[in-house]
Amino acid sequence: MAARPLIGISTYAESGVRWGVWQLDAALLPAGYPRLVQRAGGLAAMLPPDAPEQAAPTVARLDGLVIAGGPDVEPVRYGAESDPRTGPPARARDAWELALIRAALDRRIPLLGICRGMQLLNVALGGTLVQHIDGHAEVPGVFGRHPVKPVPGTRYGALAPEQTSVPTYHHQAVDRLGEGLIPSAHAEDGTVEAIELPASGWAVGVQWHPEMGDDLRVIRALVAAARPRPAATAEDTGTPPAP
């Protein structure tokens, strides 16, 4: 049996999380993310925030990477002042995930950004964000749905050539596209709902939450693009050679 591609998924780092009799700091990931990867035939690995310099050796061990949804990106990352409606910064997570994205692009590791992950992909390549839009997160803590229309001739457009209803929950969006990125889907109000980087292997971002639905086309394409790679060298991983 062929080995399943190893797909890393970035996670939250939260303080004082309670379960059972415990209240401790925890690395968290909504279960929909690993289930999504597993349903598509991948092996899911959680990647809690770490020092940015560890991103390259971490990515060297992966076959694919998913940057998960989460809090707002700190506006200083794209040269903007914070809007009053922008959430509190998650600086350690921003730094870690931006480093993961850059390492994946450098090594041409298949990459999928989901919601915040799509926004970070845009920011990593010099793009900017709209800090608040209405109509894409109607009820706090409840995923909504709306249609997205693919752009013909794009990678996403080939995967999902028809208009599709997607699970959504976000109040920020892509504004100016980062270098080399193209839009590959839009909402009815014109919001960019998917982006991709044609010049860098398989790199796609979606503004919606595929882990909350049953459409596996995007994640299956990521897993198909991810192939188990030769063992990382000591230089890749930062591990000293054996004596």
Rosetta silent file (secondary structure, phi, psi, omega in degrees, C-alpha in Angstrom):
SEQUENCE: MAARPLIGISTYAESGVRWGVWQLDAALLPAGYPRLVQRAGGLAAMLPPDAPEQAAPTVARLDGLVIAGGPDVEPVRYGAESDPRTGPPARARDAWELALIRAALDRRIPLLGICRGMQLLNVALGGTLVQHIDGHAEVPGVFGRHPVKPVPGTRYGALAPEQTSVPTYHHQAVDRLGEGLIPSAHAEDGTVEAIELPASGWAVGVQWHPEMGDDLRVIRALVAAARPRPAATAEDTGTPPAP
SCORE:     score description
SCORE:     0.000 S_00000001
   1 L     0.000  132.910 -179.477    0.000    0.000    0.000 S_00000001
   2 L   -67.910  144.862  178.137    1.367    3.427   -0.955 S_00000001
   3 L   -66.559  141.158  175.793    2.217    5.768    1.900 S_00000001
   4 L   -74.449  137.436  176.700   -0.312    8.522    2.499 S_00000001
   5 L   -59.925  139.778 -179.612    1.089   12.012    1.862 S_00000001
   6 E   -88.509  114.552 -176.385    1.937   13.819    5.111 S_00000001
   7 E  -111.933  113.917  175.913   -0.049   17.063    5.246 S_00000001
   8 E   -80.018  142.699  178.680    0.836   19.569    7.975 S_00000001
   9 E  -129.232  124.630  179.431   -1.946   21.796    9.325 S_00000001
  10 E   -69.657  155.799 -173.206   -1.239   24.944   11.327 S_00000001
  11 L  -132.390  169.393  169.532   -3.000   25.306   14.697 S_00000001
  12 E   -78.957  156.891  164.204   -4.089   27.741   17.367 S_00000001
  13 E  -124.407  112.926 -173.371   -2.162   28.240   20.611 S_00000001
  14 E  -122.199  148.027  179.647   -4.664   29.137   23.339 S_00000001
  15 E   -98.045  145.181  172.083   -4.319   29.832   27.074 S_00000001
  16 E    61.753   39.054  178.545   -6.481   28.364   29.816 S_00000001
  17 E   -77.934  136.302 -176.421   -8.411   25.872   27.697 S_00000001
  18 E  -108.064  131.463  168.611  -10.745   23.701   29.781 S_00000001
  19 E  -151.319  135.956 -175.926  -11.565   20.013   29.219 S_00000001
  20 L    56.510 -128.113  179.202  -12.573   17.504   31.864 S_00000001
  21 L   -91.989    4.107 -171.817  -10.833   18.453   35.097 S_00000001
  22 E  -103.696  146.452  168.356   -8.068   20.330   33.251 S_00000001
  23 E  -139.612  101.538 -171.482   -7.527   23.983   32.412 S_00000001
  24 E  -140.960  164.454  169.094   -4.220   24.340   30.589 S_00000001
  25 E   -64.893  145.702 -174.914   -2.562   26.017   27.635 S_00000001
  26 E  -148.281  148.991  167.055   -3.294   24.000   24.510 S_00000001
  27 E   -92.498  120.719 -171.299   -2.533   23.688   20.798 S_00000001
  28 E  -119.083  147.209  173.719   -5.962   23.533   19.177 S_00000001
  29 L  -150.257  119.816  175.249   -7.320   22.607   15.779 S_00000001
  30 L   -52.468  137.469 -171.365  -11.021   22.177   14.952 S_00000001
  31 L   -61.659  -21.282  179.502  -11.519   18.511   14.106 S_00000001
  32 H   -59.451  -30.617 -177.747  -12.888   19.352   10.655 S_00000001
  33 H   -68.639  -55.724  177.181   -9.389   20.125    9.383 S_00000001
  34 H   -62.543  -35.078  177.819   -7.700   16.762   10.037 S_00000001
  35 H   -62.232  -39.111  178.905  -10.888   14.978    8.987 S_00000001
  36 H   -59.670  -47.904  179.653  -10.826   16.887    5.702 S_00000001
  37 H   -63.210  -43.622 -178.852   -7.247   15.771    5.017 S_00000001
  38 H   -64.794  -40.922  179.620   -7.990   12.187    6.051 S_00000001
  39 H   -63.376  -26.211  179.667  -11.105   11.987    3.865 S_00000001
  40 L   -90.757    2.088  176.715   -8.959   13.030    0.916 S_00000001
  41 L    95.648   12.460  179.072   -6.387   10.295    1.575 S_00000001
  42 L  -100.771  166.070  174.519   -3.757   12.286    3.437 S_00000001
  43 E  -104.175  117.905 -172.763   -2.076   11.809    6.813 S_00000001
  44 E   -89.000  136.561  177.156   -2.748   14.883    8.989 S_00000001
  45 E  -132.111  125.470  179.480   -0.095   16.391   11.269 S_00000001
  46 E   -77.492  137.238 -179.504   -0.759   19.333   13.603 S_00000001
  47 E  -121.004   88.959  178.570    1.786   22.164   13.499 S_00000001
  48 L   -68.911  157.631 -179.878    1.519   24.351   16.613 S_00000001
  49 L   -52.658  139.542 -178.448    3.216   27.773   16.523 S_00000001
  50 L  -142.119  179.355  176.638    7.000   27.551   16.718 S_00000001
  51 L   -65.106  136.471 -177.803    9.960   29.828   16.118 S_00000001
  52 H   -54.245  -31.396 -179.413    9.867   31.120   12.517 S_00000001
  53 H   -68.612  -12.396  176.450   13.364   29.750   11.869 S_00000001
  54 H   -87.124   -3.461 -176.437   11.944   26.256   12.382 S_00000001
  55 H   -65.259  -46.259 -177.056    9.543   26.643    9.453 S_00000001
  56 H   -62.200  -48.444  177.380   11.970   25.552    6.727 S_00000001
  57 H   -66.207  -28.591  176.366   13.088   22.331    8.465 S_00000001
  58 H   -67.888  -50.115 -179.120    9.475   21.577    9.363 S_00000001
  59 H   -62.242  -31.134  179.372    8.232   22.020    5.796 S_00000001
  60 L   -61.381  -21.374 -179.982   11.136   19.888    4.545 S_00000001
  61 L   -93.666   -4.665 -174.926    9.507   16.905    6.278 S_00000001
  62 L  -100.920  158.865  171.376    6.046   17.484    4.779 S_00000001
  63 L  -100.231  -21.508  178.993    4.428   16.503    1.506 S_00000001
  64 E  -160.515  165.014 -174.765    1.802   19.261    1.688 S_00000001
  65 E  -140.185  134.992  171.865    0.718   22.141    3.912 S_00000001
  66 E  -118.811  125.578  172.315   -2.640   23.587    5.005 S_00000001
  67 E   -98.369  115.872 -170.448   -2.762   26.976    6.714 S_00000001
  68 L   -79.662  167.433  174.536   -5.951   26.900    8.778 S_00000001
  69 L   -70.580  171.370 -178.908   -8.482   29.609    9.503 S_00000001
  70 L   163.501 -150.777 -173.358   -8.343   31.695   12.648 S_00000001
  71 L   -70.956  168.154  179.026   -7.946   35.241   13.981 S_00000001
  72 L   -61.578  143.531  173.716   -7.419   38.408   11.968 S_00000001
  73 L   -71.399  136.432  179.783   -3.960   39.029   10.534 S_00000001
  74 L   -64.008  126.226 -174.160   -2.281   41.947   12.305 S_00000001
  75 H   -58.956  -26.486  178.715   -2.573   44.933    9.923 S_00000001
  76 H   -59.554  -23.230  179.890    1.043   45.988   10.456 S_00000001
  77 H   -65.568  -23.161  177.292    1.939   42.890    8.415 S_00000001
  78 H  -123.402   25.224  170.447    0.572   44.627    5.321 S_00000001
  79 L    73.990   29.600 -178.729    1.430   48.207    6.251 S_00000001
  80 L  -121.519  156.740  170.608   -1.949   49.325    7.563 S_00000001
  81 L   -83.018  152.515 -175.392   -3.278   50.800   10.792 S_00000001
  82 L   -74.981  130.609  172.217   -5.748   48.674   12.715 S_00000001
  83 L   -74.849  146.428  178.869   -9.452   49.237   12.098 S_00000001
  84 L   -56.705  -23.983 -178.503  -11.549   49.283   15.312 S_00000001
  85 L   -88.925   -2.893  177.518  -13.358   46.170   14.037 S_00000001
  86 L   -78.800  137.475 -176.790  -10.130   44.186   13.581 S_00000001
  87 L   -72.374  171.042 -179.870   -9.563   41.557   16.258 S_00000001
  88 L   -63.538  150.227 -176.111   -6.617   41.400   18.664 S_00000001
  89 L   -70.793  151.072  171.929   -3.287   40.340   17.148 S_00000001
  90 L  -121.241   73.548 -166.299   -1.966   36.788   17.200 S_00000001
  91 H   -64.067  -42.344 -178.994    1.655   37.777   16.599 S_00000001
  92 H   -64.403  -40.274  179.744    3.337   34.424   17.248 S_00000001
  93 H   -69.455  -41.905  176.092    0.902   32.654   14.963 S_00000001
  94 H   -54.498  -50.293 -176.493    1.250   35.311   12.250 S_00000001
  95 H   -62.339  -43.579 -178.268    5.043   34.983   12.292 S_00000001
  96 H   -65.575  -47.641 -175.929    4.974   31.171   12.276 S_00000001
  97 H   -71.426  -35.387  174.614    2.407   30.785    9.514 S_00000001
  98 H   -62.635  -40.239  177.800    4.006   33.419    7.295 S_00000001
  99 H   -66.006  -39.371  176.422    7.306   31.568    7.679 S_00000001
 100 H   -61.262  -45.270 -179.402    5.585   28.256    6.836 S_00000001
 101 H   -60.565  -47.321 -178.236    4.040   29.762    3.700 S_00000001
 102 H   -64.036  -38.674  178.110    7.350   31.201    2.493 S_00000001
 103 H   -66.111  -40.436  179.063    9.140   27.909    3.156 S_00000001
 104 H   -64.755  -41.658  179.044    6.446   25.966    1.261 S_00000001
 105 H   -66.524  -39.649  179.167    6.654   28.332   -1.711 S_00000001
 106 H   -61.112  -40.482 -176.568   10.475   28.140   -1.698 S_00000001
 107 H   -92.972   -0.874 -178.067   10.371   24.330   -1.764 S_00000001
 108 L    57.465   39.602  173.186    7.295   24.172   -4.042 S_00000001
 109 L   -79.869  130.473  178.288    5.432   22.111   -1.452 S_00000001
 110 L   -52.615  133.910 -169.923    1.697   21.976   -2.304 S_00000001
 111 E  -134.870  132.033  173.098   -0.049   24.624   -0.194 S_00000001
 112 E  -126.249  121.992  173.401   -3.684   25.335    0.643 S_00000001
 113 E  -101.189  128.942 -178.825   -4.678   28.439    2.624 S_00000001
 114 E  -112.529  121.604  177.687   -8.146   28.358    4.214 S_00000001
 115 L    55.412 -106.844  174.633   -9.855   31.649    5.175 S_00000001
 116 H   -52.271  -37.559 -179.641   -7.158   33.374    7.287 S_00000001
 117 H   -61.948  -37.489  174.896   -4.687   31.080    5.505 S_00000001
 118 H   -65.683  -42.629  179.804   -5.690   32.543    2.129 S_00000001
 119 H   -62.763  -40.591  178.171   -5.319   36.057    3.522 S_00000001
 120 H   -66.235  -37.346  175.428   -1.853   35.217    4.875 S_00000001
 121 H   -58.875  -42.866  178.182   -0.805   33.803    1.502 S_00000001
 122 H   -63.544  -45.581 -179.510   -1.767   37.142   -0.021 S_00000001
 123 H   -65.294  -38.953 -179.904    0.083   39.106    2.680 S_00000001
 124 H   -59.499  -27.658 -178.615    3.182   36.886    2.377 S_00000001
 125 L  -102.670   19.015  172.750    3.437   37.951   -1.271 S_00000001
 126 L    91.805    8.271  179.651    3.020   41.657   -0.569 S_00000001
 127 L   -84.083  175.559 -179.230   -0.770   41.944   -0.843 S_00000001
 128 L  -125.906  169.765 -177.990   -3.188   43.789    1.433 S_00000001
 129 E  -124.576  149.475  164.917   -6.514   43.079    3.121 S_00000001
 130 E   -82.849  125.535 -172.060   -9.866   44.792    3.549 S_00000001
 131 L   -80.868  -14.679  174.560  -10.279   44.869    7.323 S_00000001
 132 L  -156.872  131.960  169.676  -14.072   44.616    7.393 S_00000001
 133 L  -132.252  153.812  177.477  -16.824   43.577    5.015 S_00000001
 134 L   -98.267  156.453  169.530  -20.463   42.883    5.739 S_00000001
 135 L    93.719   -0.820 -178.164  -22.511   39.884    4.738 S_00000001
 136 L  -115.314    1.241  175.576  -20.007   37.023    5.090 S_00000001
 137 L  -151.741   78.644 -169.949  -20.405   36.297    8.831 S_00000001
 138 L   -72.370  -43.427 -175.915  -24.004   37.015    9.704 S_00000001
 139 E  -119.521  122.563 -178.992  -24.331   35.250   13.091 S_00000001
 140 L   -53.659  128.869  176.756  -21.374   35.085   15.524 S_00000001
 141 L    77.942    9.247 -179.052  -20.089   31.533   15.802 S_00000001
 142 E  -127.087  124.019  176.925  -22.348   30.177   13.052 S_00000001
 143 L   -72.253  135.040  172.818  -21.145   29.282    9.558 S_00000001
 144 E  -102.302 -168.662  176.212  -23.294   30.603    6.747 S_00000001
 145 E  -141.639  146.675  170.352  -23.353   29.725    3.058 S_00000001
 146 E  -155.884  161.058 -179.341  -23.156   31.699   -0.137 S_00000001
 147 E   -80.245  147.248  170.072  -22.359   30.973   -3.796 S_00000001
 148 E  -125.070  143.827 -177.707  -18.935   31.468   -5.365 S_00000001
 149 E  -111.947  123.068 -178.169  -18.322   31.678   -9.083 S_00000001
 150 E   -71.284  156.452  172.933  -15.046   30.261  -10.482 S_00000001
 151 L   -93.367  119.111 -179.552  -12.816   32.133  -12.910 S_00000001
 152 L   -58.850  144.432  177.772  -12.499   30.071  -16.116 S_00000001
 153 L    87.764   -2.321  178.093   -8.978   28.974  -17.008 S_00000001
 154 L   -97.777  168.498  177.253   -7.739   28.844  -13.409 S_00000001
 155 H   -61.452  -47.146  179.090   -6.751   25.819  -11.343 S_00000001
 156 H   -64.015  -40.407  178.785   -9.809   26.241   -9.131 S_00000001
 157 H   -59.626  -32.600  176.376  -11.995   26.793  -12.166 S_00000001
 158 H   -72.773  -34.285  179.898  -10.845   23.429  -13.542 S_00000001
 159 H   -73.700  -39.883 -176.008  -11.611   21.701  -10.228 S_00000001
 160 L  -134.850   80.318 -172.746  -15.044   23.310   -9.772 S_00000001
 161 L   -72.557  -12.141 -178.139  -16.224   24.726  -13.106 S_00000001
 162 L  -104.077  162.388  171.880  -19.738   25.493  -11.882 S_00000001
 163 L   -63.080  136.742 -173.239  -21.028   28.028   -9.346 S_00000001
 164 E  -131.711  140.666  173.342  -20.857   26.393   -5.919 S_00000001
 165 E   -85.825  128.828 -173.375  -22.438   27.089   -2.524 S_00000001
 166 E  -126.513  151.710  174.282  -19.705   27.148    0.148 S_00000001
 167 E   -74.695  133.289 -173.296  -19.561   27.322    3.978 S_00000001
 168 E  -139.299  146.763  172.894  -18.351   30.771    4.990 S_00000001
 169 L  -164.607   95.853  177.374  -17.418   32.797    8.067 S_00000001
 170 L  -161.328  153.789  176.411  -15.163   35.832    7.672 S_00000001
 171 L  -123.810    3.052  174.455  -15.281   39.603    7.983 S_00000001
 172 L  -121.520  166.236 -174.912  -12.020   40.413    6.188 S_00000001
 173 E  -158.354  166.291  176.034  -10.995   39.791    2.595 S_00000001
 174 E   -67.293  136.335  174.636   -8.255   40.169    0.012 S_00000001
 175 L  -108.830  -95.461  176.209   -7.794   43.727   -1.272 S_00000001
 176 L   -80.578  130.191 -179.091   -4.669   44.236   -3.417 S_00000001
 177 L   -71.704  143.373  175.166   -3.361   40.912   -4.687 S_00000001
 178 L   -71.451  167.952 -174.585    0.169   39.864   -3.794 S_00000001
 179 L   -59.591  126.300  176.420    2.864   39.394   -6.413 S_00000001
 180 L    85.071  -11.238 -178.128    2.076   36.627   -8.895 S_00000001
 181 L   -81.370  148.141  174.338   -1.340   35.808   -7.421 S_00000001
 182 E  -129.230  149.889  175.073   -4.484   35.687   -9.518 S_00000001
 183 E   -76.870  142.411  179.161   -8.141   35.516   -8.405 S_00000001
 184 E  -128.237    1.736  170.645   -9.848   32.212   -9.183 S_00000001
 185 E  -162.571  151.713  178.361  -13.322   32.672   -7.655 S_00000001
 186 E  -134.076  151.588  167.807  -15.576   35.545   -6.577 S_00000001
 187 E   -81.063  171.055 -178.918  -18.672   35.968   -4.419 S_00000001
 188 L   -62.350  -28.136  179.799  -21.735   37.665   -5.851 S_00000001
 189 L   -86.323    6.097  178.403  -20.682   40.969   -4.246 S_00000001
 190 L    93.546   -8.370  178.556  -17.291   40.811   -5.999 S_00000001
 191 L   -57.677  134.026  175.565  -15.275   39.638   -2.973 S_00000001
 192 E   -68.986  121.026 -175.598  -12.270   37.548   -4.020 S_00000001
 193 E  -109.506  -12.018  174.354  -13.064   34.056   -2.739 S_00000001
 194 E  -152.731  145.888  177.175  -10.126   32.071   -4.117 S_00000001
 195 E  -135.550  161.188  175.725   -6.598   32.892   -5.227 S_00000001
 196 E  -154.123  162.035 -176.464   -3.741   30.895   -6.702 S_00000001
 197 L  -119.497   91.570 -173.324   -0.099   31.261   -7.653 S_00000001
 198 L   -60.267  -28.692 -173.275    0.394   29.774  -11.129 S_00000001
 199 L   -85.509    2.992 -173.146    4.165   30.150  -11.109 S_00000001
 200 L  -131.583   60.190  176.004    4.784   28.115   -7.937 S_00000001
 201 L    63.235 -125.365 -177.247    3.606   24.550   -8.331 S_00000001
 202 L  -113.966   99.849  178.944    0.344   23.989   -6.401 S_00000001
 203 E  -138.442  112.903 -173.799   -0.528   27.005   -4.224 S_00000001
 204 E  -135.381  144.886  171.465   -4.207   27.864   -3.704 S_00000001
 205 E  -127.022  139.700  174.641   -6.180   29.868   -1.173 S_00000001
 206 E  -125.253  137.209 -177.313   -9.928   29.702   -0.516 S_00000001
 207 L   -79.688  -18.693 -179.546  -11.783   32.231    1.612 S_00000001
 208 L   -89.660 -173.150 -173.294  -14.441   29.721    2.652 S_00000001
 209 L  -118.900   86.104  179.572  -14.230   26.714    4.987 S_00000001
 210 H   -62.237  -22.376  179.228  -14.128   23.386    3.092 S_00000001
 211 H   -69.050  -12.236  178.762  -13.648   21.563    6.402 S_00000001
 212 H  -101.441   10.038 -178.676  -17.272   22.472    7.219 S_00000001
 213 L  -134.505 -167.893 -176.759  -18.727   20.953    4.052 S_00000001
 214 L  -114.335    2.208  179.659  -18.716   17.862    1.862 S_00000001
 215 L   -84.639  109.568 -174.729  -17.003   19.177   -1.275 S_00000001
 216 L   -98.980    7.785 -172.025  -13.602   17.453   -1.314 S_00000001
 217 H   -62.572  -42.921 -177.850  -12.406   18.611   -4.719 S_00000001
 218 H   -69.002  -47.143 -177.694   -9.903   21.204   -3.518 S_00000001
 219 H   -69.089  -33.386  175.660   -8.394   19.099   -0.726 S_00000001
 220 H   -64.489  -36.106  177.646   -8.234   16.034   -2.965 S_00000001
 221 H   -66.688  -39.161  175.835   -6.302   18.095   -5.496 S_00000001
 222 H   -61.124  -49.572 -177.249   -3.858   19.162   -2.775 S_00000001
 223 H   -64.144  -37.001  177.715   -3.346   15.583   -1.600 S_00000001
 224 H   -65.065  -34.604  179.202   -2.943   14.383   -5.188 S_00000001
 225 H   -75.599  -21.951 -178.945   -0.270   17.034   -5.757 S_00000001
 226 L   -88.149  121.415  178.658    1.525   16.027   -2.554 S_00000001
 227 L  -120.303  137.997  175.783    3.764   13.032   -3.012 S_00000001
 228 L   -51.107  129.048 -173.632    5.872   11.429   -0.286 S_00000001
 229 L  -100.468  160.821  174.860    9.285   12.998   -0.690 S_00000001
 230 L   -57.475  152.105 -179.108   12.765   11.564   -0.135 S_00000001
 231 L   -53.242  137.923  179.173   13.924   11.735    3.465 S_00000001
 232 L   -65.114  144.493  178.278   15.035   15.236    4.409 S_00000001
 233 L   -81.061  166.786  176.521   18.765   15.748    4.689 S_00000001
 234 H   -59.221  -34.795  178.605   20.529   16.961    7.825 S_00000001
 235 H   -65.970  -39.638  178.867   20.957   20.316    6.084 S_00000001
 236 H   -63.477  -44.626 -170.516   17.198   20.545    5.452 S_00000001
 237 H   -92.264  -10.428 -177.128   16.179   19.696    9.007 S_00000001
 238 L    77.309   12.019 -179.211   18.981   21.403   10.902 S_00000001
 239 L   -86.038  129.059  178.646   19.921   18.083   12.505 S_00000001
 240 L   -64.955  144.248  179.541   23.659   17.582   13.120 S_00000001
 241 L   -63.463  153.716  178.474   25.128   14.563   11.297 S_00000001
 242 L   -64.981  143.208  179.128   25.706   11.372   13.242 S_00000001
 243 L   -66.018    0.000    0.000   29.232   11.040   14.671 S_00000001
